[in-house]
Structure formats: C-alpha cells, structure tokens
Amino acid sequence: MDIVFVAKLNKKLEKAFANKVHANLEGGCLYLTGELSSWDDIVRAGYMSVSRKRYTVVNDIVFTGGKIPPTKIPLSSSNMLEGECPDVLSLAAELSAVPLRENYPATN
C-alpha cells in the first residue's frame, strides 16, 4: 500500500510541477526533493503530500527563487501565557478564557 501511495503521489507531483519534485518514503517519513523557484509551489507540494495519520512529511525542496519570504504572523495573538510554564497546553476554544495557573498549577 505504501508503494501505491507514493507512486500516485509522484504522478500528482510530476503533473503539478513538471517533474521537478519527487517523493520518496524512508523510515516512515515521506521526503520531498527537487528544486522550485516559487515559494508558494514549495508550500503547495507539502500540502499535496500530507496524508492524515500516515506519514511525517519532510519538505527538502530547494528554493531557487531568491530570498525566502518572511514568516506570516497571525493577525491576532495573546500574551495570556507569557511567563507561564504549563505542562500541557490545550488550544481548545472553550478553555481559552480559563487561566491555566489557577486550575492547574505547574509542578516543578
């Protein structure tokens, strides 16, 4: 089944990126290799290769288009946990208003 998945993925990648990107499965990780001049295409190749609950994707595609674009910063942020050391951090929307320190004190 792994061989079939990788073969199908390689066909999609070949079609989308004119044979410039290749996928290879090694040790449970799916490695993407090749060269592309568009950063958005590199990101798109990574998204195309993700298979839920199947493999870790390592995107080793070389960017040849100049300077790597800066990281996109989210429009909203919070400093609610600044300076805190939670053992486990839950991102559930229901818990976002609950101060973690009051209910679950960190143990050191």
C-alpha positions as CSV (number, residue, x, y, z in Angstrom):
1,M,0.0,0.0,0.0
2,D,2.9,2.4,0.8
3,I,4.3,1.9,-2.7
4,V,1.0,2.6,-4.3
5,F,0.5,5.7,-2.3
6,V,4.0,7.1,-3.2
7,A,3.5,6.2,-6.9
8,K,0.2,8.0,-7.0
9,L,1.7,11.0,-5.2
10,N,4.6,11.2,-7.5
11,K,2.2,11.2,-10.5
12,K,0.4,14.2,-8.9
13,L,3.6,16.0,-8.1
14,E,5.1,15.3,-11.6
15,K,1.9,16.8,-13.2
16,A,1.7,19.8,-10.9
17,F,5.4,20.7,-11.0
18,A,6.6,19.4,-14.4
19,N,8.8,16.6,-13.0
20,K,10.7,19.0,-10.7
21,V,9.5,17.4,-7.4
22,H,9.8,13.8,-6.3
23,A,8.6,11.9,-3.2
24,N,10.4,9.1,-1.5
25,L,9.4,7.0,1.5
26,E,12.2,6.3,4.0
27,G,11.8,5.0,7.6
28,G,8.2,6.1,7.9
29,C,8.9,9.6,6.6
30,L,7.9,11.0,3.2
31,Y,10.7,13.1,1.8
32,L,10.1,15.7,-0.9
33,T,13.1,16.6,-3.0
34,G,13.7,18.8,-6.0
35,E,14.0,22.5,-6.9
36,L,11.3,25.1,-7.4
37,S,11.5,28.9,-8.0
38,S,8.2,29.6,-6.3
39,W,7.9,29.6,-2.5
40,D,4.1,29.1,-2.8
41,D,4.7,26.0,-5.0
42,I,7.0,24.5,-2.4
43,V,4.3,25.0,0.2
44,R,1.7,23.6,-2.1
45,A,3.8,20.5,-2.7
46,G,4.0,19.9,1.0
47,Y,0.2,20.3,1.4
48,M,-0.4,17.9,-1.5
49,S,1.8,15.3,0.2
50,V,0.1,15.3,3.6
51,S,-1.8,12.1,4.3
52,R,-3.7,12.2,7.6
53,K,-2.4,9.7,10.2
54,R,0.1,8.2,7.7
55,Y,3.5,9.8,7.3
56,T,5.6,12.6,8.6
57,V,6.4,14.9,5.6
58,V,9.9,16.3,5.3
59,N,10.0,19.1,2.7
60,D,13.5,19.2,1.3
61,I,12.6,21.0,-1.9
62,V,15.3,23.7,-2.6
63,F,14.0,27.2,-3.2
64,T,15.8,28.8,-6.2
65,G,13.7,32.0,-6.4
66,G,15.9,34.3,-4.4
67,K,15.2,35.4,-0.8
68,I,12.8,33.2,1.3
69,P,9.7,35.2,2.1
70,P,9.2,36.2,5.8
71,T,7.1,34.1,8.1
72,K,3.5,35.2,8.2
73,I,2.5,36.4,11.6
74,P,-1.1,35.7,12.7
75,L,-3.4,38.7,12.8
76,S,-4.4,38.0,16.4
77,S,-2.2,37.0,19.3
78,S,-2.3,36.7,23.1
79,N,0.2,37.1,25.9
80,M,-2.1,35.2,28.3
81,L,0.6,32.6,29.0
82,E,3.6,34.8,28.8
83,G,6.0,33.9,31.6
84,E,4.0,30.7,32.5
85,C,5.3,27.1,32.3
86,P,2.3,24.9,31.6
87,D,3.0,21.2,31.4
88,V,0.3,20.7,28.9
89,L,-1.2,23.4,26.7
90,S,-4.7,22.9,25.4
91,L,-5.8,25.1,22.5
92,A,-9.5,24.2,22.8
93,A,-11.6,27.3,22.3
94,E,-13.6,26.5,25.5
95,L,-10.6,26.7,27.6
96,S,-9.1,29.9,26.2
97,A,-10.8,32.1,28.8
98,V,-9.7,29.9,31.8
99,P,-6.5,30.9,33.5
100,L,-4.4,27.7,33.5
101,R,-2.3,28.7,36.5
102,E,-5.4,28.8,38.8
103,N,-6.8,25.5,37.9
104,Y,-3.7,23.5,37.0
105,P,-0.6,24.8,38.9
106,A,2.7,23.8,37.4
107,T,4.7,21.3,39.4
108,N,8.5,21.8,39.4
